[in-house]
Amino acid sequence: MNKRELESVAQALLKSGKGILAADESTGTITKRLASVDVISTAETRRNYREMLFGTEGAEAFISGVILYDETIRQADRHGTPFPELLKGKGIIPGIKVDTGAKEMAGFPGERVTEGLGGLRGRLAEYREMGARFAKWRAVINIGAGIPTSACIKANAHALARYAALCQEAGIVPIVEPEVMMTGTNTIRRCEEVTTLTLQRVFDELLDQRVLLEGMLLKPNMVLSGKKCSRQAGVQEVAEATLRCFLRVVPAAVPGVVFLSGGQSAVKATQHLNAMNGMGSYPWELSFSYGRALQAPALNTWRGEDENVPQAQRALYHRARCNGAARHGRYTGKMEEA
């Protein structure tokens, strides 16, 4: 593990006005996304879609890194340039999703634990050889009647810490993603409680596994009302609850927080990030690592048609630019009219 290199890559991913594009959807997930715009999912259509995203001119002004999927890191653009090289040539750092998905947790109905530690050391070595300099592992924490249990939180936190330690051993910056889901009826207060408990356990495990906090990034959920909750918290309330939670449990040694969008609309995810960055300075950079919140407008415009590529790329550029402004608390609704 080269401490200086890990810290340098982590800082590069947090460059001012920039964030991360999460393009690491599994084959199953991207198949559903493509189906939503009537595109049949094949290796070629998936490659075409990712090439449209990665080839967006000027996006590197707002995108510091891209998280790839195993299939995608092995693909190339129509000119034969491997995607990691294409990104690197634009000054964008290639990353890779390394978990193998959240599975039902035996003995704990309604709860899941993420798998993928088996063989991870070897896979990380291969991904680094292919150009990846950071990685991502997502844990899923559901809120419901009697859940999450401490056993579920502990199991996922331990897996995240083992993954992070293996990443750093391989010279790869780990993005640690404990996602408290926003799909239920829970209030924002309950989300704050669960997020606090989850992050506490995650950092306990990270320290136990001797993970270098300065050489990692945290990718958490924002503290939100569940989607089915009768009362939806406003933008300022979300910002205040999220920062209150993090100030209690996220060590100052962590260089940055790169939020997941978690099913929020593209605009709402930008508004929340903007509100947090407009509330003052904090020990960590507050950035973004968005998937759908960056991609959805481009996907809905592209719809698998080559003639739609320029307009789709403009849609991606626009969302990246809005979130780049939100990194400084400078986003305004007028930007949506541009």
C-alpha positions in Angstrom: 0.0 0.0 0.0 1.4 3.4 -1.0 -0.2 5.9 1.4 0.8 8.9 -0.7 -0.7 7.5 -3.9 -4.0 6.6 -2.2 -4.3 10.1 -0.7 -3.4 11.7 -4.0 -6.1 9.7 -5.9 -8.7 10.4 -3.2 -7.9 14.2 -3.5 -8.0 14.1 -7.3 -11.5 12.6 -7.2 -12.6 15.6 -5.0 -11.3 18.3 -7.2 -13.1 21.6 -6.8 -16.4 21.7 -8.8 -16.2 18.0 -9.8 -17.8 14.7 -8.8 -18.1 11.1 -9.9 -20.3 9.6 -12.6 -21.6 6.1 -11.4 -21.9 4.1 -14.6 -21.5 0.7 -12.8 -25.0 -0.8 -13.3 -25.0 -4.6 -13.4 -26.2 -6.2 -16.6 -29.6 -6.8 -14.9 -30.0 -3.2 -13.9 -28.8 -1.7 -17.1 -31.2 -4.0 -19.0 -34.1 -2.5 -17.0 -32.9 1.0 -17.7 -32.6 0.4 -21.4 -35.9 -1.3 -21.5 -37.5 1.9 -20.1 -36.6 3.6 -23.4 -37.4 0.6 -25.6 -33.8 -0.4 -26.2 -33.0 -4.1 -26.2 -30.0 -4.8 -23.9 -27.1 -6.4 -25.7 -23.3 -6.1 -25.2 -23.4 -3.7 -28.2 -26.2 -1.5 -27.1 -24.7 -1.3 -23.6 -21.4 -0.4 -25.1 -23.0 2.3 -27.3 -24.8 3.8 -24.4 -21.7 4.0 -22.2 -19.7 5.4 -25.2 -22.3 8.2 -25.5 -21.8 9.0 -21.8 -18.0 8.8 -21.8 -17.6 10.7 -25.0 -19.5 13.8 -23.8 -17.3 16.8 -24.8 -16.4 19.0 -21.9 -17.9 16.8 -19.2 -14.4 16.4 -17.7 -14.8 20.0 -16.3 -17.3 18.6 -13.8 -16.5 14.8 -13.7 -13.4 13.7 -11.9 -14.0 9.9 -12.1 -16.3 7.2 -13.5 -17.2 4.0 -11.9 -17.3 1.1 -14.4 -18.8 -2.4 -14.3 -16.8 -5.5 -15.1 -18.2 -5.7 -18.6 -17.6 -2.0 -19.3 -14.0 -1.9 -18.2 -13.3 -4.5 -20.8 -15.0 -2.7 -23.6 -13.7 -0.1 -26.1 -15.2 2.7 -28.1 -16.0 2.3 -31.8 -12.4 3.4 -32.6 -11.0 0.6 -30.5 -9.9 2.7 -27.5 -10.5 0.9 -24.2 -12.9 2.8 -22.1 -10.3 3.2 -19.2 -7.9 4.8 -21.7 -10.6 7.0 -23.2 -11.5 8.3 -19.7 -7.8 8.7 -18.7 -7.2 10.7 -21.9 -9.9 13.2 -20.8 -8.3 13.5 -17.3 -11.0 11.4 -15.7 -10.0 8.6 -13.3 -11.4 5.1 -14.1 -13.0 3.2 -11.2 -14.6 -0.2 -10.8 -17.6 -1.8 -8.9 -16.3 -4.9 -7.2 -19.1 -6.3 -5.1 -21.3 -9.1 -6.5 -24.5 -7.7 -5.2 -26.7 -7.7 -2.1 -28.2 -11.1 -1.2 -30.9 -12.2 1.3 -29.3 -12.5 4.7 -29.9 -16.0 6.1 -32.1 -16.0 9.2 -33.0 -12.3 8.8 -36.1 -11.7 6.7 -36.2 -8.4 4.9 -32.5 -7.8 5.3 -29.6 -8.2 2.9 -25.8 -8.6 3.0 -23.5 -7.8 0.1 -21.2 -10.5 -1.2 -18.0 -10.5 -3.3 -15.1 -10.9 -0.9 -14.1 -14.3 -2.3 -11.3 -13.9 -4.8 -11.4 -10.1 -4.4 -7.6 -9.8 -4.0 -7.0 -11.3 -7.4 -9.7 -9.3 -9.1 -8.4 -6.0 -7.7 -4.9 -6.8 -9.1 -6.4 -7.4 -12.5 -8.5 -4.2 -12.4 -5.5 -2.1 -11.4 -3.6 -3.5 -14.3 -6.6 -2.5 -16.5 -6.4 1.1 -15.3 -8.8 1.3 -12.3 -7.5 3.5 -9.5 -10.6 3.4 -7.2 -13.3 1.0 -6.5 -16.8 0.8 -5.0 -18.7 -1.6 -2.8 -22.4 -1.0 -1.9 -24.1 -2.3 1.2 -27.9 -2.2 1.5 -29.7 -1.3 4.8 -33.5 -1.5 4.7 -35.7 0.3 7.2 -38.9 -1.5 8.3 -40.7 -3.1 11.2 -38.0 -4.4 13.5 -35.2 -3.7 10.9 -32.4 -3.1 10.5 -31.1 -5.4 13.1 -27.6 -4.9 14.7 -26.6 -8.2 13.1 -27.3 -6.9 9.6 -25.5 -3.6 10.2 -22.5 -5.4 11.6 -22.3 -7.9 8.8 -22.4 -5.2 6.1 -20.0 -2.9 8.0 -17.5 -5.8 8.4 -17.7 -6.6 4.7 -17.2 -3.0 3.7 -14.1 -2.8 5.9 -12.5 -6.0 4.6 -13.2 -4.8 1.0 -11.6 -1.4 1.8 -8.5 -3.0 3.4 -8.0 -5.2 0.3 -8.4 -2.2 -2.0 -5.7 -0.2 -0.2 -3.4 -3.2 -0.2 -3.8 -3.3 -4.0 -3.2 0.5 -4.3 -6.8 1.2 -5.1 -8.9 3.9 -3.3 -12.0 2.3 -1.8 -15.3 4.1 -2.0 -17.3 2.8 1.0 -21.1 2.9 0.3 -23.4 2.0 3.1 -26.8 2.9 1.6 -29.8 3.3 4.0 -32.7 2.8 1.6 -35.4 5.5 1.1 -38.1 3.2 -0.2 -40.2 2.8 3.0 -42.7 4.7 5.1 -40.1 5.9 7.6 -39.8 9.5 8.7 -36.7 11.6 8.2 -36.0 11.2 11.9 -35.9 7.4 11.6 -33.6 7.7 8.6 -31.3 9.9 10.7 -31.2 7.3 13.5 -30.5 4.4 11.2 -27.9 6.3 9.2 -26.1 7.3 12.4 -26.0 3.7 13.7 -24.8 2.4 10.4 -22.0 4.9 9.9 -20.9 4.4 13.5 -20.5 0.7 13.0 -18.8 1.2 9.6 -16.1 3.4 11.0 -15.6 1.1 13.9 -14.9 -1.7 11.5 -12.7 0.4 9.2 -10.5 1.3 12.1 -10.4 -2.3 13.3 -9.3 -3.3 9.8 -6.6 -0.6 9.8 -8.0 1.2 6.8 -6.3 4.5 6.0 -9.2 7.0 6.4 -7.3 9.6 4.4 -7.1 7.2 1.5 -10.8 6.4 1.1 -14.1 8.1 0.3 -17.5 7.7 1.9 -20.5 7.3 -0.4 -23.6 7.5 1.9 -27.2 8.2 1.5 -28.6 11.6 2.3 -30.9 11.7 5.4 -34.3 11.7 3.7 -38.0 10.8 4.4 -38.9 7.4 3.0 -40.6 7.6 -0.3 -43.9 6.3 1.2 -43.8 8.6 4.2 -46.8 11.0 4.3 -44.6 13.9 5.2 -41.7 14.6 2.9 -38.9 16.7 4.4 -37.9 19.9 2.6 -34.5 20.6 1.0 -33.2 22.6 4.0 -34.4 20.0 6.5 -32.6 17.3 4.6 -29.4 19.3 4.4 -29.5 20.0 8.2 -30.3 16.5 9.2 -27.6 15.0 7.0 -24.9 17.3 8.2 -25.9 16.9 11.8 -25.6 13.1 11.4 -22.2 13.3 9.7 -20.8 15.7 12.2 -21.5 13.1 15.0 -20.0 10.1 13.3 -17.8 10.7 10.3 -14.2 11.3 11.2 -12.5 14.5 10.0 -9.7 12.4 8.6 -12.0 11.2 5.7 -11.2 13.6 2.8 -14.6 13.6 1.2 -18.2 12.5 1.1 -19.5 11.6 -2.4 -23.3 11.3 -2.0 -25.4 8.7 -3.8 -28.6 9.9 -5.3 -30.7 7.0 -4.1 -33.6 7.3 -6.4 -34.0 11.1 -6.0 -34.9 13.1 -9.1 -32.1 14.7 -11.0 -33.0 18.2 -9.8 -33.8 17.2 -6.2 -30.3 15.5 -5.8 -28.7 18.7 -7.0 -30.8 20.9 -4.7 -29.9 18.9 -1.7 -26.2 18.9 -2.4 -26.3 22.6 -3.1 -28.0 23.3 0.2 -25.4 21.4 2.2 -22.5 23.2 0.5 -24.3 26.5 1.1 -24.3 26.0 4.9 -20.7 26.7 5.6 -17.4 24.7 5.7 -17.0 21.2 7.1 -14.1 18.8 7.7 -14.8 16.9 4.4 -15.5 17.9 0.8 -19.2 17.3 0.0 -19.4 16.0 -3.5 -21.5 13.6 -5.6 -21.3 10.1 -7.1 -24.6 10.0 -9.0 -25.9 7.3 -11.3 -29.5 7.9 -12.4 -29.5 11.6 -11.2 -26.8 12.3 -13.9 -27.8 9.7 -16.5 -31.6 9.8 -16.6 -32.0 12.9 -18.8 -29.4 11.7 -21.2 -30.8 8.2 -21.4 -34.4 9.5 -22.0 -33.0 11.7 -24.8 -30.7 9.0 -26.4 -33.2 6.2 -26.7 -30.7 4.1 -28.7 -30.6 6.4 -31.7 -27.3 7.7 -33.1 -28.9 10.9 -34.2 -29.9 11.7 -30.6 -26.3 11.4 -29.3 -25.4 15.1 -29.5 -28.6 16.1 -27.7 -28.2 13.4 -25.1 -24.7 14.4 -24.4 -25.9 18.0 -23.9 -28.3 16.7 -21.3 -25.5 14.9 -19.4 -23.3 18.0 -19.7 -26.0 20.1 -18.2 -26.6 17.9 -15.2 -22.9 17.6 -14.6 -22.6 21.4 -14.8 -25.5 21.9 -12.3 -23.9 19.5 -9.8 -20.5 21.1 -10.3 -22.1 24.4 -9.3 -23.8 22.7 -6.3 -20.3 21.6 -5.1 -19.9 25.3 -4.2 -23.4 26.1 -3.2 -23.8 28.1 -6.4 -26.6 26.2 -8.1 -29.8 28.1 -8.9 -33.1 27.1 -10.4 -32.3 29.4 -13.3 -29.5 27.1 -14.4 -32.3 24.6 -15.3 -33.5 27.0 -18.0 -30.2 27.3 -19.7 
